[in-house]
Amino acid sequence: MAITAAMVKELREATAAGMMDAKKALTETDGDFEAAVDWLRTKGLAKAAKKAGRTAAEGLVGVAVDGGVGVAVEVNSETDFVGKNAEFQAMVKDIASAALAADDLEALNAAEVNGKAVSEIITDKIATIGENMGLRRMAKIEAASVVTYVHNAAADGMGKIGVLVGLNGANDAFGKQVAMHIAAANPAALGEADLDPAIVEKEKQVQIDIARESGKPENIIENMIKGRMAKFIAESTLLGQAFVVNPDLTVEAAAKEAGVEITGFVRLEVGEGIEKVAEDFAAEVAKAAQG
């Protein structure tokens, strides 16, 4: 029996299963809707789907490097407990490795690891571990040399913050220092040209309003704005920031002393930008116990 998009849509709406899982269920049951629902239930996929509404703001960032290519992926879970789970960690490691050959998140979800798509692997883990999970982000960098750093490491190559630094020139020790700096300072961009113009303009307007509140003449205000914006740009960009290892130097100046050029960076932090409902520890444990 031919499986139509409408059939897949109906099954997804009824079970909240993933598209590929719904299609596979219908294929395995020759289009029998009720049998497909049962098929999903027996595979644990319908149960997994019920958890999809829960906020997944914990988890791990995994990093991987192959030659001049580095990737970072964020895989989320509901609780911090799962980040310590060996099965979850193994999955994150596999996903990070698969990301080296993927161009974007869609391609990564479809990429196969040991004969199974990444999206299916995650669905299986939701069913077995009992928490909502998701592959949220991936970022890639290419350079002559790529150095990684993981902050709050849970295992090799994964933790709460993952950083990649691209360098022209070989100096891994310096690259590691810069990666640690990025983890701590969280720069918005590499240099001034890379800053979002909207962010720069918004800050400028704020500084203009603040300066005008002082009642000073316009010519003085203009100079005040120039100085304040120069400071804002320096503090917001990696190359302009004071280097944590030697605050007397900017990161750019330190790179020159080290004989390398920083060509780019990636910083992913678990749960960044996700609004999570605050729960006390007891409530979190109780939810996890309920499954």
C-alpha positions in Angstrom: 0.0 0.0 0.0 1.3 3.5 -0.9 2.0 5.6 2.2 0.9 9.2 1.6 1.9 12.4 3.3 -1.6 12.8 4.7 -1.4 9.4 6.4 2.0 10.3 7.9 0.6 13.6 9.1 -2.4 11.9 10.7 -0.3 9.4 12.6 2.1 12.1 13.7 -0.7 14.2 15.1 -2.2 11.2 16.9 1.1 10.0 18.5 3.4 13.1 18.3 6.0 10.7 16.8 8.7 12.0 14.5 8.0 12.1 10.7 10.4 9.3 9.8 9.2 7.1 12.7 5.6 7.6 11.6 6.4 6.8 8.0 8.3 3.7 9.0 5.4 2.5 11.3 3.0 2.8 8.4 5.3 1.0 6.1 5.9 -1.8 8.5 2.1 -2.2 9.0 1.1 -1.8 5.4 -0.8 1.5 6.1 -2.9 0.1 9.0 -3.4 3.2 11.2 -4.2 1.3 14.5 -1.4 -1.2 13.9 1.0 1.6 13.2 0.1 3.2 16.6 0.7 -0.1 18.3 4.0 -0.5 16.4 5.2 2.9 17.7 4.1 2.0 21.2 6.0 -1.3 21.1 9.1 0.4 19.9 8.8 3.0 22.7 8.5 5.8 20.2 5.0 6.9 21.2 6.1 7.1 24.8 9.1 9.1 23.7 6.8 11.5 21.8 4.8 12.3 24.9 8.0 13.7 26.4 8.5 16.1 23.5 6.7 19.0 25.3 9.1 19.0 28.2 11.8 21.7 28.3 15.2 20.3 27.5 17.7 22.9 28.6 20.4 20.7 30.1 22.7 18.2 28.3 26.2 18.5 26.8 28.2 20.2 24.1 30.4 17.9 22.2 33.4 18.9 20.1 35.4 17.0 17.4 38.3 17.9 15.1 39.6 16.2 12.0 42.6 18.0 10.4 41.6 21.6 9.7 37.9 21.0 10.4 36.3 21.4 13.9 32.7 21.0 15.0 30.7 21.6 18.1 27.2 20.2 18.7 24.7 20.9 21.5 22.5 17.9 22.5 20.0 18.7 25.2 18.2 16.8 27.9 15.8 17.7 30.6 18.0 17.2 33.6 21.7 17.5 34.4 21.6 13.8 35.5 21.5 12.7 31.9 24.7 14.6 31.1 26.4 12.1 33.4 24.8 9.1 31.8 27.4 7.0 29.9 24.8 6.1 27.1 24.0 9.8 26.6 27.7 10.7 26.5 28.4 8.0 23.9 25.6 9.3 21.8 26.9 12.9 22.0 30.4 11.7 21.0 28.9 9.8 18.0 26.9 12.8 16.9 29.9 15.2 17.1 31.9 12.8 15.0 29.1 12.6 12.4 28.9 16.4 12.3 32.4 16.6 10.8 30.9 15.4 7.5 27.6 17.3 7.8 27.0 20.8 6.3 24.1 21.8 8.6 21.7 20.6 11.3 19.3 19.0 8.8 22.1 17.0 7.2 23.4 16.0 10.7 19.9 14.7 11.7 19.8 12.6 8.6 23.4 11.4 8.9 23.8 7.7 9.8 25.8 6.3 12.7 26.1 2.5 12.7 23.3 2.3 10.1 20.8 4.5 11.9 20.0 8.2 11.4 21.0 10.5 14.2 17.3 11.6 14.6 16.3 8.0 15.1 19.2 7.4 17.6 18.0 10.4 19.7 14.4 9.1 19.6 15.5 5.7 20.8 17.5 7.3 23.7 14.4 9.3 24.7 12.5 6.0 25.0 15.3 4.2 26.9 16.5 7.0 29.2 13.1 8.5 29.7 13.7 12.2 29.1 13.0 14.6 26.3 16.2 15.2 24.3 17.1 17.1 21.2 19.9 18.0 18.8 19.7 21.8 19.1 22.7 23.3 17.3 25.9 22.6 15.4 28.7 24.9 14.4 31.7 24.3 12.2 35.0 26.0 11.6 37.7 25.4 9.1 41.3 26.7 9.4 44.9 25.8 9.1 44.7 24.6 12.7 41.7 24.1 15.0 42.1 24.0 18.8 39.3 22.9 21.1 38.5 23.5 24.8 35.6 22.1 26.9 34.6 23.8 30.1 33.1 21.8 33.0 34.0 18.6 31.1 31.7 15.6 31.8 33.9 13.3 29.6 36.6 13.7 26.9 35.5 16.2 24.3 32.2 17.2 26.0 31.0 19.5 28.7 28.8 22.5 29.5 30.7 24.9 27.2 32.5 23.9 24.0 34.9 26.2 22.2 36.7 26.0 18.8 39.4 28.4 17.7 40.7 28.6 14.2 44.3 29.6 13.7 46.7 30.4 10.9 50.0 29.2 12.3 50.7 26.3 14.6 50.7 27.1 18.3 48.3 24.8 20.2 49.3 26.0 23.6 48.4 29.6 22.7 45.2 28.4 21.0 44.1 26.6 24.1 44.7 29.8 26.1 42.5 31.7 23.7 39.8 29.0 23.8 39.7 29.3 27.6 39.5 33.1 27.3 36.5 32.7 24.9 34.8 30.3 27.3 35.2 32.9 30.1 34.7 36.2 28.3 32.1 35.1 25.7 32.9 37.7 23.0 30.1 38.5 20.6 32.3 38.5 17.5 35.8 38.1 16.2 36.4 41.7 15.3 34.5 45.0 14.7 33.6 44.0 11.1 31.9 40.9 12.4 29.6 42.6 15.0 25.9 42.8 14.2 25.3 46.3 13.0 21.9 46.4 14.7 23.6 45.6 18.1 26.2 48.4 17.5 23.5 50.9 16.5 21.3 50.0 19.5 24.3 50.5 21.9 25.1 53.8 20.2 21.6 55.1 20.7 21.7 54.1 24.4 25.0 55.9 24.9 23.7 59.0 23.1 20.7 59.1 25.4 22.9 58.7 28.5 25.3 61.4 27.4 22.5 63.9 26.6 21.1 63.3 30.1 24.3 64.9 31.3 23.4 68.2 29.7 26.8 68.7 28.1 27.2 70.5 24.8 26.8 68.5 21.6 30.5 68.7 20.6 31.5 67.2 24.0 28.7 64.5 23.7 30.1 63.5 20.3 33.5 62.9 21.7 32.0 61.0 24.7 30.1 58.7 22.3 33.2 58.0 20.2 35.1 56.9 23.3 32.3 54.9 24.8 31.6 53.1 21.5 35.3 52.3 21.1 35.3 50.7 24.5 32.1 48.8 23.7 33.5 47.4 20.5 36.8 46.4 22.2 34.9 44.6 25.0 32.5 42.9 22.6 35.1 41.5 20.2 37.6 38.7 20.8 40.5 40.6 19.1 39.8 43.8 21.1 39.4 42.2 24.5 42.1 42.3 27.1 43.7 38.8 27.1 42.9 37.0 30.4 46.4 35.5 30.5 48.1 39.0 30.1 45.6 41.8 30.5 48.2 44.3 29.3 47.7 42.9 25.8 44.7 42.6 23.7 44.0 39.1 22.3 45.0 40.4 18.9 48.3 41.7 20.2 48.9 38.5 22.1 48.3 36.5 18.9 50.9 38.5 17.0 53.4 37.8 19.8 52.6 34.1 19.5 53.2 34.2 15.8 49.6 33.2 14.8 46.5 34.8 13.4 43.1 34.0 14.9 40.7 33.4 11.9 37.5 32.5 13.8 35.9 30.9 16.8 32.8 29.1 17.9 31.4 29.0 21.5 28.4 26.9 22.4 27.0 26.8 25.9 24.4 24.3 27.0 20.9 25.8 27.3 22.0 29.2 26.1 18.9 31.2 25.2 16.4 28.5 26.3 13.8 29.7 28.8 13.6 27.1 31.5 10.9 26.9 34.2 12.6 27.0 37.6 12.0 23.9 39.7 13.4 22.9 43.0 15.6 19.9 43.3 13.0 17.6 44.8 10.5 18.4 42.1 13.1 17.7 39.4 13.8 14.3 41.0 10.1 13.5 41.3 9.5 14.3 37.6 12.4 12.1 36.6 11.1 9.2 38.7 7.6 9.5 37.2 9.1 8.9 33.7 
